[in-house]
């Protein structure tokens, strides 16, 4: 039994799956846009590109042009989204044309890039393994439409409320064509329509964490300094930033500061009008993100819609306790009062209360940092990949 994997851009979880499949000699090939195998890793290693994969280059099928066009484009978010959609669609089309019975017994593909491939696979009797990385579109649309009513000024940041109907139709069909579904969190699994979830084997495969990077020197130097809160992510109400701003207003008399690291969805003046006093960091390399995290006391991510925000585990690995919602997809990361706190969505007052709880327990922050870092290390990318592979192998045995 061999696997075809299709993903247009590659990322940490795709790499983990490819490496485990190659290790088990189960990888037929990887269909992507721009990517290089292990033959080129030494040549391009200094670039630390996410487009480098530890698999033979001969097992990579490429479709360069759409992705190059996307990367060269300039313009607003709407234009960029159209080019992203085109890249996904063209790769899906190419993958579907290449699929043959002899090339693989399973195709593993991801949301927005599986529709045509799954139709072809079904005709050939090839099993369709689907990965849904974020909540089902109907759940996302409902929650974000409610946010547009709660915070009308923030509505332009809710980009996914404007997806075309054709794209939503294809999302639905991808799910219905899938023979099994993998999700990164309970929130995503619960968002799948009941009629699909009841007839399609589904599982949760949590993402892995980065290596532990605990640095307590920052905490040891602190005395009567302010308690530093960090938010990392796109500056939108999908991430709950408006709720965090409201929480900070409730804490305006306390020794608490807010830093934001992320891509603005609106001009910076918009955010300053909502909350004048916060420190801003532009999006940067992971190594720099780690350094910034190590200079803060806690991460707050009150997301409305996510899949499983990797920044939660990145923060834990740096020793930061986290304050997050169940919809951030990391409910299992929370040991109440130890690794952080879980708060309901749309709850600025609860966020403020949990920040104050962390602030008043500063004396135990070094112990908490060690426990947070240990918690992150419980999650590995190898386990994530094995869950997907074994899930498919175990179900396949039932039908053989």
N, C-alpha and C positions, 0 to 999 in steps of 0.2 A: 504494500500500500504506500503510494507516494503522494506528496502534496504539491499543488501549485499555490503560490502565494501571490496576491496582487495588491499593490498599494502604490499610489503615484509619487509620493515624496519620501517615504521611509521615515522612521523615527525610532525611538528607543525600543518600543514594544515590538515593532516589526523586526528590528535587528535581533532581538532576543529569540523570537520565534524561528527566524531563519537559521540562526546558529544552532539551536537545539535540533531542528530538523536535519541540518547537515551532519551534526554529530551522530545522529541515529541513522544516517543514510536514507532519509525519508523525503528529501527535497528533490522534486522534479525540476522546478525552476521558479525564479522570482520575476514577475512582470512589473516593471516600474517605468519611470520616465528617464531620469538621469541617475546613474548609479555605477559604481565600480566594485569589482570583487577583490578578493585577497591578493590577487596578482598585482594590483595597483596600490595596495595599502601602504607599502613602503614608500612609493613615489609621492603619494599625496598625504602622507601621515602628518606633515607639519601643518596642513590646513584644518585638521581635526573635523573633517566634513561629516555630516550626517549621511552623506551619500556614499560612504565607504562601508562595505559589508564583508564580514569574515566568512565568505563563501566563494567557491570558484567563480571567476568572472564568466566562464562559459555557461553558468547557470542563471545569468541575468539577461532577460529580454528587455530591451530599451525602446522607448518612444520619446526621443529628445525634443522634437519641435514644439509641441504645445507647452511644455514646461519652460523652455527657453523663452518663448513669447511671454509667458506669464511673468517670469523673472525680470524681463526687460520693460515691462509696462510701468507707466507712471500714471497717477490719477487717484481719484477718491476710492473709498471702500466699495462702493457699488460696482465700479469698473473692475476692481481687483477680484471681487467675488465672481463676476461673470467669467473671468479668465480661469479661476480655480475650477468652476463648474465645467468649463470646456476641457480642461486638463483631465479631470476625472472621467468625463464621458468618452473622450478619445482613447484613453488607456483602456477603459472597460471594453470599448469596441474592438480594439486590437487584441486584447486578451481573449475575447470570445471567439475571434477568428482563428486563433492559434490552438485552442483547446482540442485535444484529441483523446480518445479513450486510452491509448497507449502512453500518453504523456503524464497522466496522474489519475488517482482514484478519488481525490478530494481536492476541491478548490476552496481556499480560505481567502475571503475578501471582506472589504470594510464598507461601512455605510457610504452611499453616494457613488460607489465604484464597483458595484456587483450586479447590477440589473441585467445587462446584456450577457455577461459571463454566466450568470446562473441560468438564464434561459437556454443557452447552448449546452451547458453542463447537464441540465435536466434531460435534454434530448438524447444525450450520450450515456445516461445512467451514471454520471459522475456526481458524487455527493457534494453538497453545498454547505460549507461551514462559514457562518456569518459573524462578524464582530461589530457590535453596536457600541460605539465608544461614548455616546452621550444619550441623554434621555430621549425617548421616542418623540417625534416631531409634534404630535398632538398635545402631549404633556408640556413640551417647551412652549408651544404657541399659546396654550391656555394660560400658563403661569406668566409669560411675558406680556400678554395682553392685559392681564390684571395689574402688572407693574406699570404699564403705560397709563392706566387710570389712577394708580396710587401716586405716581410721580410724572405728570405730563411733561415737565421740562426735560426729563431724562429719556423720553420716548425715542429720540434719534439714536440713542446708544443701543437700542434693542434691535439689532440688525436682523436677526433670524425671524422676526415677525413678518418680514416682507419676502419670503421665499416664494418662487413661482409655483403654481399648482402642479405643473408637470413634474417638477422636482419632488414634490411631496408624494405624488402618485408613485414615482419610482422608488422612493424610500419604502412605501408600503408594500410594493411588489417584491422588493428585495427580501423583506421579512417573510413574506408568504412563500417565497421560493426556497427559503433556507431549510436545510434538514436539521441543523442545530444552531443554536445562538449562544455566543459568549458575550458577557457584559462585565464591565470593570467594577460594578458596585450594585448593592441591593436597590438603590434608588433607580438605577437604569433598568434593572430587571423588572421591578414593579411597574415601570412605566409602559412596558410592552402590553398591547391590548390583550385582554384575557383570552379571547378566542384563539389567538396565535400562541400565547404562552402555554395554553392547555394542550395543544396538539404538537408542539415542537420542543424537543429536549433543549433545555436552557441551563446555563451555569454562570457562576461568578468566578472570574479569574482576576484578582486584584493585581494592580501594577506593582513592579518592584521599586525599591528605594535606591537612591544613589549611595555611594560609600559614606560611612559615618565621618563627619567633619566637625567634631566638637572642639570648640575653642573657648574655654571659660575665663581667659584672661580679661575679656571685656567685663564680665560679671565681677571679677575680683577687684577691678579698678573702680567700679561704681560705688558711690557712697550715697549722697543725697541728690543724685541726678534724677531727671525725669524718667518715667517708665516709657520705653520706646516701643510703640506698636508699628507693625509693618503690614502693608497690604501689597500683594503681588498678583498682577493679572491685568487684563484689559480694563480700562477705566469706564466700566459700564454698569448699569443696574442689573444686568444678568449676573454679574459677580457680587451684587449687593452693595456696591460702593455708596449709594445714596443712604442706605441704612447705617453704614459705618459712619458716614458724615453726621447723621442724626445722633448716633451714640456719642461721638466726640463732642457734640454740642452739649450733651448732658454732662460731660466730664470737663467742661471748660474751666472749672475752678480747681481741678485736680492736676497733679504733676504728671501729666500724660501727654505724649506727643505722638503724632501720626506721620509715617513716611509712606509714600506710594511709589512702587516700581512697576511701570507698565506703559502700554500704548494708549494714548488718549483717543477717545472716540469723538470728542468735541474739542474746540479750541480751549487752551488752558485757562483762558479768562472765564469760561463757563464754570469750571471746577472751583476757581478761586472765589467766584461769587457765592457758591454754595458753602464753602468752608475756606476762609482766607489762609489759615495757618496750617500748612503741611509741607513737608519736605518732599521734593519730587526727584526720582531717579529715572532716567531714560532706560528703555530696554537694553540689556547688555548681555555679554557672554555668561555662561553658567558659572565660570570661575569667579566672576565679579559679583554675580547674584549671591553666591555663597559668602563672600566677604561682607556684603551688605547685611545679609541675614545674621551673621555673627556679631553685628553691631547693634542688634535689637533684642528686645526682651520677649516678644511674642508675635505670632502671626495671627491676623484676623481675616477670615475669608467667609463672609456671610452670603454665599452664593444662592441664587434663586434656581438656576439650572446649570448642572455640570454633568460630567460622566464620572470621572474620579480625578480631581485636580491634583496633578503631580506635585504641585508646590507644597501641598500638605506634608508629604513625606520628605521633601527636600528641607522643609523647615525643621521637622523633627530630627532629621539626620544632623542638622546644625545645632541641635539642643534647644530649639524653641518650642514651647508649648503652643498649641493652636486652639483658636476659638472658631468653630466652623458650624455650618448647618448640615443636616442629613443630606440635603440636596447637593452638597459639595462632593458627595460620594465617598467620604472617608469615615463613616460612622464607626467602623471597626477599629479605627486608629485611636479612638478616644477612650482613655481610662480616666474617668471623671476625677478632676482635681490633681491628676498626675501628669498625663500627657496633654491635658487641656480640657475643654468643655464643648459640649454640643448645645447649640441654641436653635430655637425654631427659626424658620425663615421669617423675614419681615418683623424682626424684634429688636429694634435699637436699644430699648431699655434693658433687655436681657444681655445684649452685647456689653453695654456699659457696666452692668453688674458683674459680669464675669471678668472684665478687665480690672475692675476694682478688687475683685477677689485675688487675682494674680498679683496686683500691686501690693496688697496688704500682706502677702506671703512671700515677699522678696527675700526674706532670710533663708528660704529653702530653695532658692532658684538654682543653685549649683546642683543640688541633688535632683531636682526636677529635670535639669538639662541632661544629666546622665541617663535618666529614665526615658526621656524623649528619644534620645539617640539610640538607645537599646530597642525601643519600640520600632523605630524605622528599620532597624537591621533584621527584624522578623520577616520582612517582605523582600523577596529576591526575584529578579527577572527570570532566573532559571525555573523557579516554581511556576511563575505565570505561564511560560512557554510549555512546560510539561502538562499543565492542566488542559491547555487547548489540544495538544497532541493526543494525550491519553483519553480525553473526552471523545474525540473522534474515533480513536482505535477501539475503545470499549463499545461504542454504539455500533460500529461497523461489524464487530463480531456477532452481534445479535442478529444481523440480517444475513450473515453468511451461513 
